[in-house]
Each structure stands twice: as C-alpha cells, then as structure tokens.
C-alpha cells in the first residue's frame, strides 16, 4: 500500500500492528490535550474563546479495536474471542 506518518513515525499501512501502535500514540496526545486548537474572538465589548479537538474519539476507538483484532489474527492466526466482549 503506502506509508503514513503518525506520532512522528512513518508506518506501513499494510501492517495492522504498527498502525494500532501509531493510533494509540495519537489517542494519548488527544486525551492529554496536546492536539487541541484555540481561537479567540475579541471585540471592544466582548471576548470569546473556543477550544476544540479535531478528532472523533468514538471513531478512533472503533478503528483501534478493528486494528487490534486484525493484528491478533495476523500474529496468532486466530480471530479474537467475542465471548469476553459480550460479558454474559
């Protein structure tokens, strides 16, 4: 496929284990507030500040879960068990 740079490291897109580790670094940076943006709008009367994070953590978690399962399947040859996820 190709390569992508995540967390300052070049990662091969065809390797799900490396992609998972790269996305984990990005997630830690998002959670710690390192990757946030801040805008300030000021007029003579008011001042407003907006802080935002340019990411969807739910989508990031879903992709990390998918990559983790794919990594486990490539390293062990088996799919991860769904029994523990369902928690009867």
PyMOL commands that set and color helices and strands:
alter all, ss='L'
color gray80, all
select helices_A, chain A and resi 16-32+57-76+83-86
alter helices_A, ss='H'
color red, helices_A
select strands_A, chain A and resi 3-6+9-12+36-42+47-53
alter strands_A, ss='S'
color yellow, strands_A
deselect
rebuild
show_as cartoon
